Amino acid sequence: MTIYSFHAEKTNGMKVPLADYKGKVMLIVNTASKCHFTPQFEDLQKLYLQYRDQGFEILGFPCNQFAEQEPGTNEEAAGFCKMNYGVTFPIFAKSDVNGEEANPIFKFLKERIPFRGFNEDNVSERLLKMMISAKGPEWLVGKHIKWNFTKFLIDQEGNVIKRFEPTDGLDDITENINKLLTTSKTI
């Protein structure tokens, strides 16, 4: 099974087969408009513009599971991204990423690459862990997505290659995207 087995729901309710992205490198991201990490939209849009003509796509899935940081409608979430950050990559319908109602795409992604654990030497990760302890302690253990702006890198064959946490730097993400696009091999 690959990511191509799934469909994503657009903000208007239409279903898009992820097989439409076959042959492209994808970065699938759970997003939110009222999150400490929301400014990452700017970097994601830059990545998209830099690599889209080389076969790269970003798929954004707004999520309201973490401290209700995406409270609006599907249309409001997508409109926020476009208006405030000039986002031109696809923003899909709001999705849960954890729990019984989790989008099957995210269930699949978490099964393929679970959480790596917190890097206690990284100040941002220590702070994130403290915030999760206070606002969503149930997400601290296991494969769960810990917070908004968790990213999953998918290769051209639909294989989940790498998981990036919200605190991971853009340089690491860019390096991995570039490797996939230039070598057409898994990392």
MIDREN-37823 format. One record per residue (C-alpha): residue in one letter; y, x, z. Coordinates in Angstrom, 2 decimals, always signed. Layout:
PT/type/y/x/z
PT/A/Y/X/Z
...
***
This chain:
PT/type/y/x/z
PT/M/+0.00/+0.00/+0.00
PT/T/+3.52/+1.18/-0.81
PT/I/+6.99/-0.19/-0.28
PT/Y/+6.65/-1.82/-3.70
PT/S/+4.37/-4.46/-2.16
PT/F/+7.38/-6.12/-0.52
PT/H/+10.34/-8.29/-1.46
PT/A/+13.83/-8.15/+0.02
PT/E/+15.97/-11.23/+0.48
PT/K/+19.47/-11.07/-0.96
PT/T/+22.39/-12.62/+0.92
PT/N/+22.11/-15.69/-1.35
PT/G/+18.43/-16.19/-0.45
PT/M/+16.97/-14.88/-3.72
PT/K/+14.00/-12.52/-3.40
PT/V/+14.10/-9.08/-5.03
PT/P/+10.80/-7.24/-5.54
PT/L/+11.11/-3.69/-4.26
PT/A/+8.98/-2.78/-7.28
PT/D/+12.29/-3.09/-9.17
PT/Y/+13.13/+0.28/-7.59
PT/K/+9.93/+1.99/-8.75
PT/G/+10.61/+5.56/-9.88
PT/K/+13.72/+5.89/-7.70
PT/V/+14.30/+7.67/-4.41
PT/M/+15.37/+5.08/-1.82
PT/L/+17.04/+5.22/+1.56
PT/I/+16.42/+2.00/+3.52
PT/V/+18.86/+1.50/+6.39
PT/N/+19.32/-1.13/+9.10
PT/T/+23.07/-1.57/+9.44
PT/A/+25.68/-3.32/+11.59
PT/S/+29.41/-3.89/+11.27
PT/K/+30.33/-3.55/+14.96
PT/C/+28.33/-0.48/+15.91
PT/H/+29.37/+2.97/+17.10
PT/F/+27.56/+4.25/+13.98
PT/T/+29.29/+1.84/+11.55
PT/P/+31.48/+4.64/+10.10
PT/Q/+28.24/+6.01/+8.60
PT/F/+28.84/+3.46/+5.80
PT/E/+31.43/+5.90/+4.45
PT/D/+28.91/+8.76/+4.25
PT/L/+26.21/+6.49/+2.86
PT/Q/+28.54/+5.31/+0.08
PT/K/+29.39/+8.94/-0.75
PT/L/+25.66/+9.76/-0.95
PT/Y/+25.11/+6.75/-3.18
PT/L/+27.89/+7.75/-5.55
PT/Q/+26.72/+11.36/-5.61
PT/Y/+23.07/+10.61/-6.44
PT/R/+22.79/+7.12/-7.97
PT/D/+22.90/+8.41/-11.55
PT/Q/+19.97/+10.71/-10.69
PT/G/+17.73/+7.83/-9.62
PT/F/+18.78/+7.18/-6.02
PT/E/+19.26/+3.83/-4.27
PT/I/+20.36/+2.81/-0.81
PT/L/+19.22/-0.57/+0.50
PT/G/+21.14/-1.91/+3.50
PT/F/+19.72/-4.52/+5.86
PT/P/+22.21/-5.83/+8.44
PT/C/+20.64/-6.31/+11.87
PT/N/+21.91/-8.19/+14.92
PT/Q/+19.14/-7.12/+17.34
PT/F/+21.06/-4.32/+19.02
PT/A/+23.83/-5.60/+21.32
PT/E/+24.65/-8.33/+18.77
PT/Q/+26.52/-5.85/+16.56
PT/E/+26.10/-7.97/+13.40
PT/P/+27.02/-11.48/+14.57
PT/G/+28.30/-12.96/+11.30
PT/T/+26.59/-14.55/+8.32
PT/N/+24.82/-12.64/+5.56
PT/E/+27.90/-12.99/+3.37
PT/E/+30.22/-11.78/+6.14
PT/A/+28.05/-8.71/+6.73
PT/A/+28.02/-7.80/+3.03
PT/G/+31.74/-8.54/+2.67
PT/F/+32.59/-6.31/+5.62
PT/C/+30.76/-3.37/+4.02
PT/K/+32.54/-3.80/+0.71
PT/M/+36.01/-4.50/+2.10
PT/N/+36.08/-1.82/+4.83
PT/Y/+33.96/+0.96/+3.31
PT/G/+33.89/+0.22/-0.43
PT/V/+30.09/-0.15/-0.31
PT/T/+28.59/-0.72/-3.74
PT/F/+24.92/-0.25/-2.86
PT/P/+22.90/-3.44/-2.22
PT/I/+23.28/-5.16/+1.13
PT/F/+20.48/-7.65/+1.75
PT/A/+20.12/-10.56/+4.17
PT/K/+20.24/-9.94/+7.89
PT/S/+16.87/-8.88/+9.26
PT/D/+15.20/-8.26/+12.56
PT/V/+13.63/-4.81/+12.60
PT/N/+11.62/-5.11/+15.82
PT/G/+9.54/-7.83/+17.41
PT/E/+7.48/-10.71/+16.09
PT/E/+10.19/-11.83/+13.64
PT/A/+10.73/-8.34/+12.21
PT/N/+11.15/-8.09/+8.46
PT/P/+7.76/-7.01/+7.02
PT/I/+9.52/-4.13/+5.26
PT/F/+10.50/-2.64/+8.61
PT/K/+7.08/-3.30/+10.13
PT/F/+5.62/-1.28/+7.25
PT/L/+8.19/+1.53/+7.58
PT/K/+7.61/+1.90/+11.33
PT/E/+3.85/+2.04/+10.83
PT/R/+4.22/+4.82/+8.27
PT/I/+6.65/+6.94/+10.31
PT/P/+7.06/+6.09/+13.99
PT/F/+9.88/+7.26/+16.24
PT/R/+9.82/+11.04/+16.81
PT/G/+11.15/+10.85/+20.36
PT/F/+14.56/+11.68/+21.75
PT/N/+15.88/+15.21/+21.48
PT/E/+17.20/+15.69/+25.01
PT/D/+19.12/+18.80/+23.88
PT/N/+21.26/+16.65/+21.57
PT/V/+24.17/+15.07/+23.46
PT/S/+24.41/+12.16/+21.00
PT/E/+20.73/+11.36/+21.46
PT/R/+21.00/+11.53/+25.25
PT/L/+23.92/+9.09/+25.09
PT/L/+22.00/+6.82/+22.71
PT/K/+19.01/+6.85/+25.06
PT/M/+21.27/+5.90/+27.98
PT/M/+22.82/+3.07/+25.97
PT/I/+19.39/+1.76/+24.94
PT/S/+18.24/+1.96/+28.56
PT/A/+21.12/-0.29/+29.52
PT/K/+21.18/-2.71/+26.57
PT/G/+17.65/-2.80/+25.18
PT/P/+15.15/-0.96/+27.36
PT/E/+12.25/-2.66/+25.55
PT/W/+13.07/-0.53/+22.47
PT/L/+12.75/+2.80/+24.32
PT/V/+9.01/+3.22/+23.91
PT/G/+6.72/+3.01/+20.91
PT/K/+7.41/+2.88/+17.19
PT/H/+10.38/+0.57/+17.57
PT/I/+13.61/+1.20/+15.76
PT/K/+15.91/+2.34/+18.51
PT/W/+19.31/+1.31/+17.12
PT/N/+21.26/+0.47/+14.01
PT/F/+21.55/+3.00/+11.20
PT/T/+17.97/+4.19/+11.38
PT/K/+17.09/+5.37/+7.87
PT/F/+13.81/+5.68/+5.98
PT/L/+13.51/+7.91/+2.91
PT/I/+11.15/+6.69/+0.18
PT/D/+9.96/+8.84/-2.74
PT/Q/+9.68/+7.85/-6.40
PT/E/+6.11/+6.58/-5.89
PT/G/+7.05/+4.28/-3.00
PT/N/+5.75/+6.50/-0.20
PT/V/+7.65/+6.67/+3.09
PT/I/+8.59/+10.33/+3.42
PT/K/+10.89/+10.69/+6.41
PT/R/+12.61/+8.72/+9.16
PT/F/+16.13/+9.59/+10.25
PT/E/+17.54/+8.35/+13.52
PT/P/+21.18/+7.19/+13.79
PT/T/+22.12/+10.52/+15.38
PT/D/+20.61/+12.68/+12.62
PT/G/+23.15/+14.58/+10.57
PT/L/+24.10/+13.82/+7.01
PT/D/+23.22/+17.38/+5.91
PT/D/+19.53/+16.88/+6.72
PT/I/+19.45/+13.55/+4.88
PT/T/+21.26/+15.00/+1.86
PT/E/+18.95/+18.01/+1.73
PT/N/+15.86/+15.80/+1.72
PT/I/+17.26/+13.46/-0.95
PT/N/+18.19/+16.41/-3.12
PT/K/+14.68/+17.90/-2.79
PT/L/+13.06/+14.65/-3.89
PT/L/+15.43/+14.21/-6.82
PT/T/+15.18/+17.78/-8.07
PT/T/+11.50/+18.46/-7.54
PT/S/+10.00/+14.97/-7.90
PT/K/+7.57/+16.05/-5.18
PT/T/+7.14/+14.88/-1.65
PT/I/+8.74/+16.88/+1.12
***
